[in-house]
Amino acid sequence: MFGNQNETDEISVIQYTGGNDTFVWKHPIQNFTMGSQLIVHESQEALFVKNGEALDLFRAGRYLLETQNIPMTSRLFKMPVDNGQTFQAEVYFINQTVQMGIKWGTDSKVRLFDPMSGLYLELGACGEFNLCVSDSRKLVLKLVGTDSKLSQSQLLSTGNQNGNLTGMHGYFRSMIMTYVKSLLAQIIKDKAINILEIDSQLEILSLELKDKINDALMEYGLFIPEFFVTRILTPDDDPNFKRLKQQYADKYLKIREEEILRAEAEAKAERKAVEAATEARMNIIRAQGQAEALKIKGEAEAAAYRMQAEAEAAEMKMKGYTYAEETARKVGVGAVENGFGSVGGNGEGGNAGGSGLMGDLVNLGVGLSAMSGVMGMTKDAMSPLFQATNETGQSVSNLMKPNAQNVTWNCSCGMTGLTGNFCSNCGKKKGENAGEES
């Protein structure tokens, strides 16, 4: 495990090639020659100690022991200058590798108060962790002392190895178990972790325990890079635990029932909202359809009226008179039919007819200045009516013109015996044709 050795316990090569389960190994030889080689392998450190004081620390590499390579030792103690001369010191090799898969478990149940149910329960826990050296000086000075080595079993055993008590009696295992038992209950309380759902919280428990335990290990130069809680042992036969499970089941069922009722109410409200929105959209569609129908109807009526008006205009144009003349003629005919049609055999009827004619003419917007022309245009159209007589035997035409003489004229269209200013057949004005008066 170490280099060549002569009769005076002097060696030329200093190194350690032992097993990986050792944290610290003390070289058995303390007398070294100046100029010897120090070999520090990967994941190792070598620490020189003189009179119980940690001095020079060497990391991985090959070193020739000379005064300039061991400055702290040379400064505090008288060191030989020439190669081949001996000097005395203790050399400790510290293993920097991570010790993997170290198992742990609580030696007794952890009694805790469950904040969710108000019941006291007892739990157990177990798992694994990894361990490594973080500070070689602290580890050697505080734990190794005069021992020749510090192994994993010394740090973490149950205090018994092959029937013999170990040097440390598993001090760190006891310390770790104490921290786990005291912190486990505290973390469950602080994080309000449900015991029945604790398996889903193992990662949180692992991280919390690792940080707390590392705070204590830091003083000894050790570090836990990973700490795992792999299982929580629940007291399935404990009446309190059974009561806790029943409480949780009842609570869960109650919550689920309320969630279902709430979901049904929300679905019903949503359905009503959809129905109301659908009805509103249908009303809008119906209103739009009615408006479109009214629009189409109005456009059709307007088109029909326009076509009728165009046909009438074309007819009037063909007959040779204007829209105004045709309107005046229709007004006159209507007025006479509505007014003079009520003329009876006495004077009162005639008076009443005259009043009706005047009222209709005024209501239709015909002015006094147009009345004479209207009467002249419609005289021929009303000739049958003028044959009616009143009670005194006078004709209606005589009522309108009591002193006028009967003057007639003939129109070029063939109508004869006309008495008005316009032809009742073609609408031409008197004097615009070659007809003769008689």
Kinemage of the C-alpha trace (Angstrom):
@kinemage 1
@onewidth
@group {chain A} dominant
@subgroup {mainchain}
@vectorlist {calphas} color= white
{ca met a 1} P 0.000 0.000 0.000
{ca phe a 2} L 2.954 2.283 0.186
{ca gly a 3} L 6.417 2.727 -1.406
{ca asn a 4} L 9.812 1.053 -0.854
{ca gln a 5} L 10.958 0.868 2.778
{ca asn a 6} L 14.502 0.436 4.145
{ca glu a 7} L 15.790 -0.651 7.493
{ca thr a 8} L 15.601 2.856 9.004
{ca asp a 9} L 11.892 3.140 8.081
{ca glu a 10} L 12.794 5.600 5.403
{ca ile a 11} L 10.870 5.338 2.089
{ca ser a 12} L 11.330 6.856 -1.344
{ca val a 13} L 7.670 6.731 -2.538
{ca ile a 14} L 4.676 7.782 -0.457
{ca gln a 15} L 1.210 6.728 -1.715
{ca tyr a 16} L -2.042 4.903 -0.833
{ca thr a 17} L -3.678 2.285 -3.025
{ca gly a 18} L -6.159 0.771 -0.592
{ca gly a 19} L -9.927 0.221 -0.789
{ca asn a 20} L -12.534 2.838 -1.593
{ca asp a 21} L -14.580 2.334 1.555
{ca thr a 22} L -11.944 4.153 3.631
{ca phe a 23} L -12.367 7.858 4.238
{ca val a 24} L -8.970 8.488 5.900
{ca trp a 25} L -5.831 6.362 5.942
{ca lys a 26} L -2.724 7.247 7.958
{ca his a 27} L 0.629 6.259 6.442
{ca pro a 28} L 2.385 3.908 8.901
{ca ile a 29} L 5.828 5.451 8.361
{ca gln a 30} L 6.638 8.833 9.870
{ca asn a 31} L 10.350 9.207 8.891
{ca phe a 32} L 10.758 10.383 5.314
{ca thr a 33} L 13.798 11.330 3.277
{ca met a 34} L 13.985 14.670 1.571
{ca gly a 35} L 13.618 14.105 -2.164
{ca ser a 36} L 11.097 11.292 -1.786
{ca gln a 37} L 8.130 11.174 -4.164
{ca leu a 38} L 4.578 11.793 -2.966
{ca ile a 39} L 1.922 10.313 -5.264
{ca val a 40} L -1.657 11.461 -4.732
{ca his a 41} L -4.178 9.632 -6.912
{ca glu a 42} L -7.314 11.080 -8.408
{ca ser a 43} L -10.076 11.729 -5.821
{ca gln a 44} L -7.467 11.825 -3.054
{ca glu a 45} L -5.796 14.444 -0.925
{ca ala a 46} L -2.681 14.073 1.239
{ca leu a 47} L -2.298 16.052 4.454
{ca phe a 48} L 0.977 16.528 6.378
{ca val a 49} L 0.515 16.729 10.181
{ca lys a 50} L 3.279 17.663 12.632
{ca asn a 51} L 2.794 17.573 16.397
{ca gly a 52} L -0.969 17.351 15.962
{ca glu a 53} L -1.150 20.394 13.667
{ca ala a 54} L -2.489 20.086 10.102
{ca leu a 55} L -0.007 21.705 7.726
{ca asp a 56} L 0.538 21.195 3.961
{ca leu a 57} L -2.281 19.736 1.831
{ca phe a 58} L -1.550 18.070 -1.526
{ca arg a 59} L -4.166 17.372 -4.202
{ca ala a 60} L -3.957 14.786 -7.017
{ca gly a 61} L -0.500 14.668 -8.652
{ca arg a 62} L 3.147 13.554 -8.284
{ca tyr a 63} L 5.338 15.663 -5.974
{ca leu a 64} L 9.070 15.677 -5.145
{ca leu a 65} L 9.327 16.458 -1.446
{ca glu a 66} L 11.564 19.492 -1.188
{ca thr a 67} L 11.601 22.475 1.094
{ca gln a 68} L 9.731 24.645 -1.384
{ca asn a 69} L 6.967 22.011 -1.753
{ca ile a 70} L 6.154 21.856 1.954
{ca pro a 71} L 6.276 25.550 2.905
{ca met a 72} L 4.123 25.381 6.049
{ca thr a 73} L 6.049 22.438 7.483
{ca ser a 74} L 9.391 24.057 6.587
{ca arg a 75} L 8.397 27.380 8.145
{ca leu a 76} L 7.255 25.939 11.472
{ca phe a 77} L 9.822 23.174 11.883
{ca lys a 78} L 13.490 22.745 11.073
{ca met a 79} L 13.609 20.768 7.857
{ca pro a 80} L 16.698 19.194 6.179
{ca val a 81} L 17.958 20.935 3.089
{ca asp a 82} L 19.817 18.196 1.216
{ca asn a 83} L 18.161 15.212 -0.381
{ca gly a 84} L 18.651 11.983 1.477
{ca gln a 85} L 18.293 13.601 4.881
{ca thr a 86} L 15.315 12.440 6.920
{ca phe a 87} L 12.461 14.385 8.455
{ca gln a 88} L 9.543 13.279 10.599
{ca ala a 89} L 5.835 13.904 9.851
{ca glu a 90} L 2.502 12.137 9.708
{ca val a 91} L 0.880 11.765 6.314
{ca tyr a 92} L -2.902 11.180 5.991
{ca phe a 93} L -4.528 10.200 2.721
{ca ile a 94} L -8.138 11.403 2.474
{ca asn a 95} L -10.531 9.707 0.055
{ca gln a 96} L -12.560 12.313 -1.884
{ca thr a 97} L -14.827 9.871 -3.709
{ca val a 98} L -18.539 9.783 -2.944
{ca gln a 99} L -19.565 6.801 -0.853
{ca met a 100} L -22.748 5.593 -2.544
{ca gly a 101} L -25.865 3.774 -1.366
{ca ile a 102} L -25.403 4.019 2.393
{ca lys a 103} L -28.613 2.702 3.894
{ca trp a 104} L -30.387 4.221 6.859
{ca gly a 105} L -33.556 3.569 8.800
{ca thr a 106} L -35.179 4.722 12.034
{ca asp a 107} L -34.567 2.337 14.925
{ca ser a 108} L -37.930 3.244 16.480
{ca lys a 109} L -41.207 4.796 15.436
{ca val a 110} L -41.509 8.576 15.154
{ca arg a 111} L -44.475 9.883 17.128
{ca leu a 112} L -46.075 12.893 15.522
{ca phe a 113} L -49.254 14.960 15.608
{ca asp a 114} L -51.212 15.007 12.358
{ca pro a 115} L -52.494 18.579 11.887
{ca met a 116} L -55.088 17.507 9.312
{ca ser a 117} L -56.967 15.101 11.611
{ca gly a 118} L -55.871 16.119 15.098
{ca leu a 119} L -54.669 12.548 15.820
{ca tyr a 120} L -51.337 11.256 17.131
{ca leu a 121} L -49.594 8.699 14.924
{ca glu a 122} L -46.334 6.758 14.895
{ca leu a 123} L -44.341 6.502 11.682
{ca gly a 124} L -41.123 4.835 10.582
{ca ala a 125} L -38.807 5.820 7.753
{ca cys a 126} L -35.914 4.375 5.777
{ca gly a 127} L -33.821 5.138 2.733
{ca glu a 128} L -30.294 5.713 1.412
{ca phe a 129} L -27.786 8.537 1.198
{ca asn a 130} L -24.385 9.300 -0.353
{ca leu a 131} L -21.495 10.728 1.668
{ca cys a 132} L -18.203 12.434 0.841
{ca val a 133} L -15.470 14.542 2.433
{ca ser a 134} L -15.854 18.302 2.082
{ca asp a 135} L -12.946 19.492 4.281
{ca ser a 136} L -9.946 17.200 4.817
{ca arg a 137} L -8.406 19.273 7.617
{ca lys a 138} L -11.589 19.289 9.706
{ca leu a 139} L -12.138 15.563 9.196
{ca val a 140} L -8.602 14.582 10.249
{ca leu a 141} L -8.390 16.906 13.236
{ca lys a 142} L -11.906 16.309 14.632
{ca leu a 143} L -12.460 12.623 13.919
{ca val a 144} L -9.258 10.741 13.188
{ca gly a 145} L -6.976 11.902 15.974
{ca thr a 146} L -4.351 9.228 16.548
{ca asp a 147} L -6.284 6.461 14.787
{ca ser a 148} L -4.675 4.897 11.765
{ca lys a 149} L -7.771 5.128 9.588
{ca leu a 150} L -11.421 6.156 9.393
{ca ser a 151} L -13.684 3.825 7.436
{ca gln a 152} L -17.316 3.933 6.421
{ca ser a 153} L -18.180 1.273 8.965
{ca gln a 154} L -16.664 3.359 11.747
{ca leu a 155} L -18.766 6.364 10.802
{ca leu a 156} L -22.034 4.636 10.079
{ca ser a 157} L -22.079 1.179 11.658
{ca thr a 158} L -24.419 0.092 14.441
{ca gly a 159} L -21.445 -0.059 16.802
{ca asn a 160} L -20.753 -3.694 16.156
{ca gln a 161} L -18.586 -5.173 13.443
{ca asn a 162} L -17.683 -8.871 13.407
{ca gly a 163} L -18.544 -9.036 17.072
{ca asn a 164} L -16.152 -6.207 18.015
{ca leu a 165} L -16.934 -2.625 18.959
{ca thr a 166} L -15.725 -0.155 16.345
{ca gly a 167} L -13.820 2.997 17.166
{ca met a 168} L -16.688 5.417 16.472
{ca his a 169} L -19.581 3.152 17.441
{ca gly a 170} L -21.561 4.470 14.469
{ca tyr a 171} L -21.592 8.008 15.797
{ca phe a 172} L -22.822 9.560 12.565
{ca arg a 173} L -25.518 6.949 12.092
{ca ser a 174} L -26.861 7.805 15.517
{ca met a 175} L -26.624 11.510 14.725
{ca ile a 176} L -28.375 11.087 11.363
{ca met a 177} L -31.154 8.980 12.906
{ca thr a 178} L -31.665 11.583 15.631
{ca tyr a 179} L -31.993 14.326 13.041
{ca val a 180} L -34.360 12.255 10.918
{ca lys a 181} L -36.644 11.422 13.828
{ca ser a 182} L -36.794 14.978 15.149
{ca leu a 183} L -37.004 16.714 11.787
{ca leu a 184} L -39.451 14.340 10.106
{ca ala a 185} L -42.287 15.289 12.437
{ca gln a 186} L -41.390 18.978 12.206
{ca ile a 187} L -41.323 18.988 8.388
{ca ile a 188} L -44.685 17.192 8.162
{ca lys a 189} L -46.163 19.788 10.495
{ca asp a 190} L -44.593 22.839 8.794
{ca lys a 191} L -45.471 21.664 5.272
{ca ala a 192} L -48.970 20.514 6.354
{ca ile a 193} L -48.345 17.146 4.654
{ca asn a 194} L -51.249 14.725 4.664
{ca ile a 195} L -50.067 11.413 6.119
{ca leu a 196} L -52.249 9.472 3.706
{ca glu a 197} L -50.583 11.243 0.777
{ca ile a 198} L -47.067 11.286 2.192
{ca asp a 199} L -45.649 9.040 -0.543
{ca ser a 200} L -46.158 11.894 -3.019
{ca gln a 201} L -44.085 14.167 -0.757
{ca leu a 202} L -40.959 11.981 -0.417
{ca glu a 203} L -38.870 14.328 -2.558
{ca ile a 204} L -39.718 17.304 -0.345
{ca leu a 205} L -38.915 15.295 2.779
{ca ser a 206} L -35.608 14.153 1.261
{ca leu a 207} L -34.453 17.667 0.375
{ca glu a 208} L -35.452 19.115 3.742
{ca leu a 209} L -33.699 16.358 5.700
{ca lys a 210} L -30.558 16.596 3.550
{ca asp a 211} L -30.178 20.333 4.183
{ca lys a 212} L -30.703 19.990 7.938
{ca ile a 213} L -28.287 17.062 8.321
{ca asn a 214} L -25.605 18.788 6.207
{ca asp a 215} L -25.689 21.767 8.552
{ca ala a 216} L -24.513 19.424 11.338
{ca leu a 217} L -22.014 17.448 9.224
{ca met a 218} L -20.282 20.618 8.033
{ca glu a 219} L -18.478 20.902 11.387
{ca tyr a 220} L -16.772 17.551 10.749
{ca gly a 221} L -15.752 18.138 7.137
{ca leu a 222} L -18.380 15.757 5.711
{ca phe a 223} L -21.161 16.372 3.194
{ca ile a 224} L -24.232 14.456 1.975
{ca pro a 225} L -24.745 15.295 -1.741
{ca glu a 226} L -27.925 13.153 -1.973
{ca phe a 227} L -30.306 11.984 0.705
{ca phe a 228} L -33.304 9.811 -0.149
{ca val a 229} L -36.379 8.933 1.878
{ca thr a 230} L -37.539 5.848 0.022
{ca arg a 231} L -40.320 4.670 2.315
{ca ile a 232} L -42.560 5.880 5.127
{ca leu a 233} L -43.863 3.077 7.342
{ca thr a 234} L -47.463 3.842 8.302
{ca pro a 235} L -49.179 2.178 11.303
{ca asp a 236} L -51.902 0.323 9.420
{ca asp a 237} L -53.088 -1.486 12.573
{ca asp a 238} L -53.272 1.670 14.694
{ca pro a 239} L -56.928 2.611 15.495
{ca asn a 240} L -56.053 6.290 15.093
{ca phe a 241} L -54.664 5.608 11.643
{ca lys a 242} L -57.811 3.699 10.675
{ca arg a 243} L -59.939 6.577 11.966
{ca leu a 244} L -57.800 8.993 9.962
{ca lys a 245} L -58.382 7.010 6.768
{ca gln a 246} L -62.116 6.938 7.416
{ca gln a 247} L -62.204 10.709 8.025
{ca tyr a 248} L -60.309 11.315 4.819
{ca ala a 249} L -62.618 8.984 2.855
{ca asp a 250} L -65.735 10.733 4.202
{ca lys a 251} L -64.251 14.134 3.434
{ca tyr a 252} L -63.264 13.067 -0.063
{ca leu a 253} L -66.721 11.669 -0.801
{ca lys a 254} L -68.360 14.844 0.497
{ca ile a 255} L -66.107 17.001 -1.632
{ca arg a 256} L -66.757 14.857 -4.690
{ca glu a 257} L -70.517 15.072 -4.130
{ca glu a 258} L -70.333 18.859 -3.872
{ca glu a 259} L -68.169 19.022 -6.977
{ca ile a 260} L -70.697 16.914 -8.903
{ca leu a 261} L -73.605 19.121 -7.754
{ca arg a 262} L -71.668 22.238 -8.668
{ca ala a 263} L -70.770 20.787 -12.063
{ca glu a 264} L -74.418 19.926 -12.709
{ca ala a 265} L -75.521 23.440 -11.708
{ca glu a 266} L -72.875 24.988 -13.941
{ca ala a 267} L -73.884 22.727 -16.838
{ca lys a 268} L -77.560 23.658 -16.343
{ca ala a 269} L -76.754 27.365 -16.232
{ca glu a 270} L -74.573 27.017 -19.313
{ca arg a 271} L -77.336 25.132 -21.120
{ca lys a 272} L -79.847 27.884 -20.291
{ca ala a 273} L -77.403 30.505 -21.467
{ca val a 274} L -76.930 28.625 -24.734
{ca glu a 275} L -80.688 28.283 -25.183
{ca ala a 276} L -81.218 31.999 -24.483
{ca ala a 277} L -78.462 32.922 -26.898
{ca thr a 278} L -79.952 30.589 -29.520
{ca glu a 279} L -83.414 32.093 -29.069
{ca ala a 280} L -81.985 35.600 -29.340
{ca arg a 281} L -80.170 34.653 -32.546
{ca met a 282} L -83.392 33.115 -33.930
{ca asn a 283} L -85.318 36.305 -33.104
{ca ile a 284} L -82.689 38.322 -34.898
{ca ile a 285} L -82.866 35.990 -37.882
{ca arg a 286} L -86.689 36.189 -37.940
{ca ala a 287} L -86.582 40.004 -37.673
{ca gln a 288} L -84.025 40.144 -40.451
{ca gly a 289} L -86.217 37.848 -42.554
{ca gln a 290} L -89.297 39.999 -41.964
{ca ala a 291} L -87.357 43.145 -42.770
{ca glu a 292} L -86.005 41.520 -45.905
{ca ala a 293} L -89.523 40.409 -46.870
{ca leu a 294} L -90.888 43.910 -46.316
{ca lys a 295} L -88.050 45.299 -48.333
{ca ile a 296} L -88.701 42.886 -51.175
{ca lys a 297} L -92.442 43.606 -51.024
{ca gly a 298} L -91.802 47.358 -51.042
{ca glu a 299} L -89.417 47.019 -53.960
{ca ala a 300} L -91.963 44.883 -55.836
{ca glu a 301} L -94.792 47.351 -55.186
{ca ala a 302} L -92.546 50.231 -56.194
{ca ala a 303} L -91.581 48.372 -59.351
{ca ala a 304} L -95.230 47.620 -60.123
{ca tyr a 305} L -96.222 51.217 -59.499
{ca arg a 306} L -93.346 52.407 -61.641
{ca met a 307} L -94.356 50.062 -64.438
{ca gln a 308} L -97.996 51.204 -64.181
{ca ala a 309} L -96.939 54.834 -64.150
{ca glu a 310} L -94.708 54.280 -67.153
{ca ala a 311} L -97.564 52.539 -68.995
{ca glu a 312} L -99.982 55.343 -68.163
{ca ala a 313} L -97.435 57.945 -69.211
{ca ala a 314} L -96.882 56.121 -72.469
{ca glu a 315} L -100.643 55.928 -73.023
{ca met a 316} L -101.117 59.653 -72.290
{ca lys a 317} L -98.232 60.469 -74.573
{ca met a 318} L -99.829 58.428 -77.287
{ca lys a 319} L -103.181 60.185 -76.748
{ca gly a 320} L -101.505 63.573 -76.750
{ca tyr a 321} L -102.202 65.006 -73.294
{ca thr a 322} L -100.173 65.509 -70.124
{ca tyr a 323} L -100.289 63.948 -66.704
{ca ala a 324} L -101.558 67.182 -65.189
{ca glu a 325} L -104.467 67.297 -67.662
{ca glu a 326} L -105.375 63.662 -66.923
{ca thr a 327} L -105.221 64.286 -63.187
{ca ala a 328} L -107.468 67.352 -63.505
{ca arg a 329} L -109.934 65.337 -65.530
{ca lys a 330} L -110.061 62.514 -62.981
{ca val a 331} L -110.460 64.989 -60.156
{ca gly a 332} L -113.362 66.662 -61.918
{ca val a 333} L -115.128 63.384 -62.677
{ca gly a 334} L -114.690 62.184 -59.131
{ca ala a 335} L -115.861 65.437 -57.698
{ca val a 336} L -119.018 65.437 -59.796
{ca glu a 337} L -119.804 61.822 -59.014
{ca asn a 338} L -119.357 62.371 -55.277
{ca gly a 339} L -121.033 65.791 -55.167
{ca phe a 340} L -123.659 66.217 -57.858
{ca gly a 341} L -124.693 62.607 -57.692
{ca ser a 342} L -126.658 63.503 -54.549
{ca val a 343} L -128.719 66.186 -56.283
{ca gly a 344} L -132.422 65.407 -55.713
{ca gly a 345} L -135.717 66.750 -56.905
{ca asn a 346} L -135.665 69.805 -54.671
{ca gly a 347} L -133.291 72.757 -54.132
{ca glu a 348} L -131.886 71.385 -50.876
{ca gly a 349} L -130.404 68.395 -52.647
{ca gly a 350} L -128.738 70.639 -55.117
{ca asn a 351} L -127.307 72.809 -52.463
{ca ala a 352} L -125.988 69.788 -50.640
{ca gly a 353} L -124.380 68.465 -53.813
{ca gly a 354} L -122.704 71.767 -54.388
{ca ser a 355} L -121.308 71.759 -50.912
{ca gly a 356} L -119.979 68.183 -51.358
{ca leu a 357} L -118.254 69.108 -54.606
{ca met a 358} L -116.575 72.120 -53.055
{ca gly a 359} L -115.449 70.077 -50.046
{ca asp a 360} L -113.952 67.311 -52.202
{ca leu a 361} L -112.195 69.775 -54.432
{ca val a 362} L -110.659 71.570 -51.479
{ca asn a 363} L -109.637 68.276 -49.818
{ca leu a 364} L -107.924 67.165 -52.999
{ca gly a 365} L -105.930 70.405 -53.106
{ca val a 366} L -107.594 71.970 -56.151
{ca gly a 367} L -107.583 75.767 -55.947
{ca leu a 368} L -110.402 78.103 -56.910
{ca ser a 369} L -108.432 79.244 -59.899
{ca ala a 370} L -108.502 75.718 -61.385
{ca met a 371} L -112.139 74.947 -60.684
{ca ser a 372} L -113.516 76.565 -63.811
{ca gly a 373} L -111.113 74.638 -66.021
{ca val a 374} L -111.964 71.392 -64.270
{ca met a 375} L -115.646 71.987 -64.706
{ca gly a 376} L -115.157 72.726 -68.386
{ca met a 377} L -113.039 69.604 -68.938
{ca thr a 378} L -115.474 67.306 -67.208
{ca lys a 379} L -118.731 68.779 -68.456
{ca asp a 380} L -119.052 66.239 -71.258
{ca ala a 381} L -118.096 63.385 -68.941
{ca met a 382} L -120.836 64.435 -66.557
{ca ser a 383} L -123.500 64.954 -69.241
{ca pro a 384} L -125.580 61.981 -68.127
{ca leu a 385} L -125.699 63.391 -64.649
{ca phe a 386} L -126.793 66.761 -65.902
{ca gln a 387} L -129.944 65.192 -67.257
{ca ala a 388} L -131.242 64.739 -63.721
{ca thr a 389} L -133.589 67.454 -62.640
{ca asn a 390} L -134.529 68.887 -59.316
{ca glu a 391} L -138.011 69.178 -57.867
{ca thr a 392} L -138.734 72.384 -59.873
{ca gly a 393} L -138.010 70.609 -63.120
{ca gln a 394} L -134.714 72.378 -63.780
{ca ser a 395} L -131.645 70.402 -64.999
{ca val a 396} L -128.409 70.390 -63.070
{ca ser a 397} L -126.670 72.242 -65.880
{ca asn a 398} L -129.267 74.969 -65.544
{ca leu a 399} L -128.538 75.124 -61.811
{ca met a 400} L -124.868 75.702 -62.548
{ca lys a 401} L -125.517 78.122 -65.481
{ca pro a 402} L -129.110 79.411 -65.267
{ca asn a 403} L -128.773 82.000 -68.075
{ca ala a 404} L -126.298 80.211 -70.378
{ca gln a 405} L -127.308 79.129 -73.862
{ca asn a 406} L -126.656 75.561 -75.040
{ca val a 407} L -123.609 75.895 -77.386
{ca thr a 408} L -122.126 72.657 -78.780
{ca trp a 409} L -119.050 71.817 -80.871
{ca asn a 410} L -117.666 68.840 -82.761
{ca cys a 411} L -114.172 67.322 -82.229
{ca ser a 412} L -111.867 66.064 -84.966
{ca cys a 413} L -111.814 62.642 -83.297
{ca gly a 414} L -115.458 62.195 -84.276
{ca met a 415} L -117.234 63.235 -81.120
{ca thr a 416} L -120.172 65.642 -81.759
{ca gly a 417} L -122.422 67.798 -79.634
{ca leu a 418} L -119.647 68.669 -77.161
{ca thr a 419} L -120.473 71.532 -74.751
{ca gly a 420} L -117.292 71.677 -72.638
{ca asn a 421} L -113.899 73.124 -73.366
{ca phe a 422} L -112.305 69.652 -73.742
{ca cys a 423} L -113.238 66.590 -75.699
{ca ser a 424} L -114.506 63.834 -73.452
{ca asn a 425} L -113.071 61.227 -75.838
{ca cys a 426} L -109.541 62.378 -76.685
{ca gly a 427} L -109.083 65.303 -74.270
{ca lys a 428} L -108.338 67.907 -76.940
{ca lys a 429} L -109.193 71.498 -76.113
{ca lys a 430} L -111.930 73.312 -77.849
{ca gly a 431} L -110.566 75.311 -80.794
{ca glu a 432} L -107.566 72.954 -81.374
{ca asn a 433} L -109.390 71.084 -84.145
{ca ala a 434} L -111.419 71.828 -87.172
{ca gly a 435} L -114.740 71.002 -85.625
{ca glu a 436} L -117.684 73.380 -85.995
{ca glu a 437} L -119.845 74.927 -83.381
{ca ser a 438} L -123.597 74.586 -83.707
